[in-house]
């Protein structure tokens, strides 16, 4: 890795290729979540293919949102497991066997939260160009502002502190804490779960208003 040659080790003396591993996995989950929700939600809605018949089914709009989220979570988890199997051979140090169970669990939480974000602008946006612009902006934020590739200590103190309070950053930070230091904090888990649950209900409400059903 290019970054490994530059950084070498994390601030906490974890080899960079090992430290960045969870971030790369969640980055792959992000890419798959973007593409899956675009395929199953946004693309169907704006082209009125099979989306309208789905929304006429006798289910609440929140249930429909949950259905799209579950589909994206399951498919993203499959991609993540495959990526873990492939990328493990590139690590300079092996991860504990428990990491291969913990990372998919955190991927579930991460995708649950990110999926809600993507669904929100999939509901509010009707133009493909606008959708793609927002998608690129969010992806760049994930890449550089959630600790995927670069530790927050490399940013100015105020900026790093603010970025660390992002729910997506909390999930990745807590994941690394468990993997590398056997340290678990419940706050960074409970807060994103609470936000994601409320967000799911809000997306159901937005979808209902958008479709006027």
C-alpha positions, -999 to 999 in steps of 0.1 A, spaced: 0 0 0 12 35 -8 -1 49 25 18 22 44 51 34 29 43 69 41 27 63 75 42 29 86 23 28 119 -7 44 135 -3 68 165 -10 38 187 19 18 171 -4 -6 152 10 -15 117 -8 8 92 -19 -21 69 -36 -37 100 -50 -4 113 -65 5 80 -80 -29 74 -114 -23 92 -116 11 74 -111 -5 40 -138 -31 48 -163 -4 58 -153 16 27 -162 -15 6 -195 -17 25 -201 20 17 -196 15 -21 -218 -15 -22 -245 3 -1 -245 32 -25 -248 10 -56 -274 -13 -41 -298 15 -29 -293 33 -63 -303 1 -81 -332 -10 -58 -346 24 -47 -336 55 -66 -334 41 -101 -367 23 -98 -384 54 -84 -373 80 -109 -379 56 -139 -412 44 -124 -404 8 -132 -416 -15 -105 -414 10 -76 -449 23 -77 -465 -12 -76 -443 -20 -46 -454 12 -28 -491 2 -34 -486 -30 -14 -505 -32 19 -474 -22 40 -465 10 57 -438 31 40 -415 26 70 -417 -12 64 -407 -6 28 -377 14 39 -368 -14 63 -370 -38 34 -346 -18 13 -322 -15 42 -323 -52 50 -316 -61 14 -286 -37 12 -273 -48 46 -274 -85 36 -257 -79 2 -231 -56 16 -222 -81 43 -216 -107 16 -193 -84 -2 -175 -76 31 -169 -112 39 -155 -118 5 -133 -87 8 -120 -98 42 -110 -132 29 -91 -116 0 -74 -88 19 -64 -108 49 -35 -123 29 -20 -88 25 -18 -81 63 17 -80 79 2 -94 111 -28 -118 114 -59 -105 131 -75 -124 160 -101 -149 148 -128 -130 166 -123 -100 142 -139 -120 115 -172 -121 135 -169 -86 150 -163 -67 117 -195 -81 100 -215 -71 131 -202 -35 129 -207 -36 92 -244 -42 99 -246 -12 122 -226 10 97 -247 0 67 -279 5 87 -269 41 94 -253 49 60 -282 33 42 -307 57 58 -286 86 47 -286 74 11 -323 67 12 -330 102 24 -314 119 -6 -328 92 -28 -363 102 -17 -356 140 -19 -337 140 -52 -353 136 -86 -324 143 -109 -296 118 -115 -270 146 -118 -279 159 -84 -280 124 -69 -245 116 -83 -231 150 -70 -244 142 -35 -232 106 -37 -196 118 -46 -197 144 -18 -208 118 8 -182 93 -5 -154 119 -2 -166 127 34 -165 90 43 -130 86 27 -113 116 44 -135 125 74 -144 93 92 -110 79 99 -110 53 71 -76 61 58 -62 89 81 -63 92 118 -79 123 133 -47 132 150 -33 142 117 -59 169 113 -59 202 133 -71 195 168 -105 212 165 -112 196 131 -102 162 143 -124 165 174 -154 175 153 -150 147 128 -147 121 156 -182 130 167 -197 118 134 -218 87 140 -200 69 112 -167 78 128 -179 66 161 -186 31 147 -152 28 130 -134 41 161 -151 17 184 -145 -12 160 -108 -4 161 -108 -1 199 -122 -36 201 -100 -52 175 -67 -37 186 -71 -29 223 -100 -51 235 -117 -19 246 -155 -15 240 -175 17 246 -212 14 244 -218 51 236 -205 49 201 -228 19 195 -260 31 212 -259 66 196 -257 54 160 -284 27 166 -307 53 181 -301 77 152 -306 50 126 -339 38 142 -353 74 142 -339 80 107 -357 49 94 -390 62 107 -383 97 92 -375 81 58 -408 63 59 -425 96 65 -406 113 37 -414 86 13 -451 88 22 -451 125 16 -431 122 -16 -456 96 -31 -486 113 -15 -500 79 -5 
